């Protein structure tokens, strides 16, 4: 018998360490140490009801266990085999005690569709993929459905593009299929560039065949025989595994000429990107593939009409493709039964930032931010207070505490002033300065702007300069007004999605954290203590004993004073590195 | 290698491959192998999954334990990399996190040899579509 005790940060904060100790000593006292083991585990992701103790082999799941409960668990459950009812999880819907964790609703919060084979199969072995249904959907489509019927299935499923925009995938395919041409192209957009996002990379590294299969299905639907994957060269492992997958699919005749005897030909090649963020925009991506500068062009014409080499081209994101084969095999109704009214299925999110369980998760659309951050994500690191979560990367915005219970879907996030984006979620705590966060993203867009249109090239640079003035304590109220006006102008006039959305991080932080902007401007203070220019290191002459430890460790010799007499920091020289605070044994130095 | 010429071909192939994998996973044969999967996406490799995989391959062979070690993609527990999943014949898979060579040694000695669990288990917190 095994007693598993959660050793995640949340449960440890509520004394799971001493639960383990008590359980162990109870078991030893009863002489059971050879038959029963107490094991500390990682986070169960059920921190709200922690600490958790799970008993194997019967899967009993005890919640909110206290160290004092250890004796009862051992005496009742371990020795007599009777469950301790009062510690069992109570189902919030029917108020019944749930004893087996497999029946807990909590474990239905994550459903893996796009990630179904990630971490399950060996991505370099096509046999394992085939054993898990790879290429079945392609075979079914080629043998049983006409292209229009297949498009209809995708349309009915309600699948929307997972790259950020949320355009209905079926409709996109239909438009591309209706345009006549001697050659058409299917493009997979694997130019994942949002800071903190790694969903597409994980799908390609963990299950490359699903993407290849879906591209072939798309080719069949729109009448294309050529597929191209535009992937950034910074993803060497994903590239390696894609190449192996393409080669193996060729050997089995699942790519190439006359696939599965259907007469349909389809081949896939790779194109490498040099890592420019703007190349995630489909027109810029196509230009980059053509060997031209990665610059966007006005739409229309849409790629579905005139894309790669001026032929009709359908561009979808990795995660969108990864959802397609399952929809074909399980049906559009099944897929449409998951999610919200206008956003169907699941979404993969990359959790990053100040969150305990940094990782990759896949939840049905409509899951709330609270569930994602506090249950699946295990809450905020070091028990700090949640401040905001940034979604949608440099094009998105910050969501705050008041949005925690908003169901996540395409439309709700836009209404809340952010966007779905590709699925990066950066969690921030009370120590993060929101003006600096906005500045970080603007710095990114300034760097990544292709320079083609003036609003983005010049406007974003000016936005960045304004933010820099504010974080340095040189900002004025007029600057705040200018910031807002310029944001609106850029939104309205920039050429492509990158420029039009680049002011979003500023607008959403101004909406939600205007007081922080005011504090920087009026009080010349950074409430989170992040903006170095607004901090001042001061030595308290009462507490300073003149030990000289600070002066000896100051890298720029900004501290002066005689031995055994109070020291003084010259704020003009001080670089605010914090070395003196670390060395002071008398807590005489503080930041003001 | 035989090419797949029709959907029926593919289905037959899937069934034969699946039964092979099922046998491996469910361990209908009590003497069948221990199966180990090492999460080898970029995140795993960056945290040392490759060293762990090599260590386990060498040690399992040295210690005479029949096993199949495969690499796999990201399991999603990036905070606890390197992660490995061990499936003992006839048992549910168990995922271990923060596996370095020391932990790997402990897993071999305690869990694989004696069936005793060790600290650092990552509880699975998602549903697969097979159950739907």
Interface residues (C-beta under 8 A of the other chain):
Chain A: X2 X4 X6 X7 X37 X39 X40 X41 X42 X43 X44 X45 X54 X56 X107 X108 X109 X110 X111 X112 X113 X115 X116 X117 X118 X119 X120 X121 X122 X123 X124 X125 X127 X128 X130 X131 X132 X133 X135 X136 X139 X140 X142 X143 X198 X201 X202 X203 X205 X206 X207 X235 X237 X238 X251 X252 X253 X254 X260 X261 X326 X330 X334 X356 X357 X358 X359 X360 X361 X362 X376
Chain B: X1 X2 X3 X4 X5 X6 X7 X9 X10 X11 X13 X14 X17 X18 X20 X21 X37 X39 X41 X42 X43 X45 X70 X71 X72 X73 X74 X75 X76 X77 X78 X79 X80 X85 X97 X98 X116 X117 X118 X119 X120 X121 X122 X123 X125 X126 X127 X128 X129 X132
